[in-house]
Amino acid sequence: MKPIPFDATYLPLLHGVGGAYDELIIFGGIGLILVVLGYLSWKASNGKEQRRQKRKARRVGRKR
């Protein structure tokens, strides 16, 4: 059984398109997607909270 040669340990993920920055491009893209999804989730929950506050204010106003 032969050991893995040192020159074959680097496997370019984008087939050498980005050079040594292949991993940075891929993981940066994944990170960007996660940031966008987090922002959209925060925005949706913020809107939901505002709608809940308005509904609660209407209920309190009706009881008087």
Helices and strands as residue ranges (DSSP letters): G 6-8, G 19-21, H 22-63
